[in-house]
Amino acid sequence: MKSVQFLSSAIFLRKGFAIALGSAAFLAAAPAVASPEIASGDGIVNASVDSCLTRTDAFVSTLDVQLEQGQIDRTGYFGDGSFRILCYPNPYGQNTQSLVVVFAAHDTDFEVADTFVQIAIEEISDM
């Protein structure tokens, strides 16, 4: 077991005044599970939801990933992250448009997740 030192602070509000208190603490902790770094983005597809999914399938086929297919989504799993790509009718656009929404998670690096999102949107949407 490792001891971990961190500073914790609490803010107490009373009658509009904030008082910040800080304290040092030592913890004997079991291995912690870090939260993944998550990025997201969206784009317009000037085509139907089915066409959006066809474009998504073409993009995903270039990747070496395990894949789950849903009616409106594709979910892929890498060794150090995952992604979900969804295609919806565009509620803000024309009837002939759809919206692609991409979420990507990486175990440790936000830039990896964000770069994946940007590439996926560029490949699938009509930006």
N, C-alpha and C positions, 0 to 999 in steps of 0.2 A: 504494500500500500504506500502511496506517495502522499506527502504533505504538500498542499497547494496553498500559497499565500495570495490573497487578493484583497483589494480595498473595496469595501461596500459602503454605499452612502444611501441615506434615506432623507427624504424631504418631507417635512411636516408642515402643513398649511393650517394656520390659525388666524382668523380675522384678517385675511388678506396678506399676512406676512409669511414668507418662506424661511425656514430655518433648515440649513443643510447640516447634517451630521455625518461624519465619516468615521469609520473604524477599520482597523486591520484585523483580519481573522485568519486563522490557520485551520485547514480542513484536512481530515484524513478521508480521502474519497476513493471510491471504487472507480474503475475506468469509466470515463464519461463518453457518451455518444454525442459527437458534434452534430449540429444541425447542418444540413447541406446548404450550399450557396445556390440560390434560385434566381433565374432570370426569366423574363417574359416579354412578348411583343406581339404585334398583330399587323395585318396587312389586308388590302383589298384584292380580291380576285375577280376579274371581269368575266366571270363564268359561273355556272351553277355549282351547288355544293358537290355534286358528283364529279364535276371537272376539278374542283379543288382537291377532292380526295384522290383523283387520278394523278394530279401533279404531286401530291404528297407521297403517294406510293412510288412514283418515279424517283423522287428525291431520296426517300428512305431506302430504295433498292440499291443506291450507291454506297450505303453504309453496311458495315458488317455487324449487325445487331440482332438480338432477339426482339421479336416484334409481336405485339398484340393488336388485332384489328377490331374496331368497333364500328357501329353504324355511321358515326360522325367523327371518329378519332383514330389515331394511330399512336401507340405507346411503344417506345423502344428502350432497351436496357443495355448500357455499357457496363464495363467492369467498375467504373468509378463515377457513374452517374446515370441519368435517365432523361427522357423527354416525352412530352405529349403534344401532339399536333391535332387541333380540332378545326373542323370546317362547319360554319353556320351560314344560314341565309343572312345577308347584310341587313340589319334592321334600320340602318341609316341611309342606305343607298337604293339603287334601282333593283327591280325584281330580278334582273339578270346578273346581279353581283352576289358574291359570297364573301365571308370574312374568315381569314385563317388566323388562328391564335396559337402561339407556340410557347410552351413552358419547357425549360430545361433546368436540370439540377446537376450539380457536380459536388462530389464529396468535400472538396477543399478550396476550389478556385472559382470565384465568381466570373472572372474573365473568360474561362473556358465555357461556362454556361452561356454567358452573354454572346460570345462569338458564335456559338452554335445557333442561338436564336436568330441572330442577324443573317447568317448564311441561309438558314431554313426559310426565313421570310423572303430573302432575295430570290431564292430558287422557286418558291411556290407562288408568291403574289405578283401583282402587276404594278409594283411601286414605281 
